[in-house]
Amino acid sequence: MRALILRVLGRFRGDGGMTTAEYAVGTIAAVAFAAVLFKVVTSDGVQTALNGLIEKALR
């Protein structure tokens, strides 16, 4: 059992960080999420709700 645990832990010790491909995938995912968030925030319904919230706060 101990040998199995040491072998599994040994596999994780050699990982020095993300590779270039992993950075690329992470960057693409972040950009896609930002694009979706931008579309949601600039939609008519959200704009109306934000404007109403700001007007109510300023009164």
Backbone hydrogen bonds in HBPLUS format (Angstrom, degrees):
<---DONOR---> <-ACCEPTOR-->    atom                        ^
c    i                          cat <-CA-CA->   ^        H-A-AA   ^      H-
h    n   atom  resd res      DA  || num        DHA   H-A  angle D-A-AA Bond
n    s   type  num  typ     dist DA aas  dist angle  dist       angle   num
A0005-ILE N   A0001-MET O   3.08 MM   4  6.43 158.8  2.13 152.1 157.4     1
A0006-LEU N   A0002-ARG O   2.95 MM   4  6.20 163.1  1.98 152.1 156.7     2
A0007-ARG N   A0003-ALA O   2.95 MM   4  6.09 150.8  2.03 142.8 150.8     3
A0008-VAL N   A0004-LEU O   2.99 MM   4  6.23 159.5  2.04 150.3 155.1     4
A0009-LEU N   A0005-ILE O   2.93 MM   4  6.13 166.3  1.95 153.2 157.2     5
A0010-GLY N   A0006-LEU O   2.92 MM   4  5.95 146.2  2.04 138.5 147.9     6
A0011-ARG N   A0007-ARG O   3.30 MM   4  6.59 137.4  2.50 138.7 147.6     7
A0011-ARG N   A0008-VAL O   3.21 MM   3  5.41 134.3  2.43  99.7 111.1     8
A0012-PHE N   A0009-LEU O   3.13 MM   3  5.39 131.8  2.37 102.3 114.3     9
A0013-ARG N   A0009-LEU O   3.24 MM   4  6.52 139.3  2.42 146.5 157.6    10
A0015-ASP N   A0012-PHE O   3.39 MM   3  5.67 164.7  2.42 108.7 113.1    11
A0023-TYR N   A0019-THR O   2.98 MM   4  6.34 154.0  2.05 152.9 160.7    12
A0024-ALA N   A0020-THR O   2.92 MM   4  6.19 154.1  1.99 148.1 155.4    13
A0025-VAL N   A0021-ALA O   2.96 MM   4  6.23 161.4  2.00 150.2 154.3    14
A0026-GLY N   A0022-GLU O   2.92 MM   4  6.06 160.4  1.96 145.5 151.5    15
A0027-THR N   A0023-TYR O   2.83 MM   4  6.01 154.6  1.90 147.6 154.6    16
A0028-ILE N   A0024-ALA O   2.93 MM   4  6.14 161.6  1.96 150.4 155.2    17
A0029-ALA N   A0025-VAL O   2.95 MM   4  6.13 157.5  2.00 147.9 154.1    18
A0030-ALA N   A0026-GLY O   2.98 MM   4  6.17 153.5  2.05 143.5 150.7    19
A0031-VAL N   A0027-THR O   2.95 MM   4  6.17 158.1  2.00 150.9 156.6    20
A0032-ALA N   A0028-ILE O   2.94 MM   4  6.11 158.3  1.98 147.4 153.5    21
A0033-PHE N   A0029-ALA O   2.97 MM   4  6.14 157.6  2.02 145.6 151.6    22
A0034-ALA N   A0030-ALA O   2.94 MM   4  6.15 155.1  2.00 144.2 151.3    23
A0035-ALA N   A0031-VAL O   2.91 MM   4  6.15 152.5  1.99 147.3 154.6    24
A0036-VAL N   A0032-ALA O   3.04 MM   4  6.30 160.4  2.08 149.8 154.3    25
A0037-LEU N   A0033-PHE O   2.92 MM   4  6.10 163.1  1.95 150.4 155.6    26
A0038-PHE N   A0034-ALA O   2.85 MM   4  5.99 155.4  1.92 145.7 152.5    27
A0039-LYS N   A0035-ALA O   3.01 MM   4  6.25 158.7  2.06 146.7 151.9    28
A0040-VAL N   A0036-VAL O   3.00 MM   4  6.27 155.5  2.06 149.7 156.3    29
A0041-VAL N   A0037-LEU O   2.93 MM   4  6.12 168.8  1.94 154.6 157.4    30
A0042-THR N   A0038-PHE O   2.98 MM   4  6.06 150.0  2.07 147.6 155.3    31
A0043-SER N   A0040-VAL O   3.24 MM   3  5.32 162.4  2.27 104.2 109.1    32
A0047-GLN N   A0043-SER O   2.96 MM   4  6.14 161.1  2.00 154.1 160.2    33
A0048-THR N   A0044-ASP O   2.93 MM   4  6.08 160.0  1.97 150.8 155.8    34
A0049-ALA N   A0045-GLY O   3.04 MM   4  6.24 159.4  2.09 143.4 149.1    35
A0050-LEU N   A0046-VAL O   2.85 MM   4  6.05 161.2  1.88 152.6 157.7    36
A0051-ASN N   A0047-GLN O   2.91 MM   4  6.06 162.1  1.94 149.2 154.4    37
A0052-GLY N   A0048-THR O   2.95 MM   4  6.13 160.2  1.99 148.5 153.9    38
A0053-LEU N   A0049-ALA O   2.94 MM   4  6.12 153.3  2.01 145.0 152.6    39
A0054-ILE N   A0050-LEU O   2.90 MM   4  6.13 160.0  1.94 151.9 156.9    40
A0055-GLU N   A0051-ASN O   2.91 MM   4  6.09 164.4  1.93 151.4 155.9    41
A0056-LYS N   A0052-GLY O   2.95 MM   4  6.04 157.8  2.00 143.7 150.1    42
A0057-ALA N   A0053-LEU O   3.01 MM   4  6.16 149.3  2.10 141.3 149.6    43
A0058-LEU N   A0054-ILE O   3.00 MM   4  6.20 143.0  2.14 145.7 155.3    44
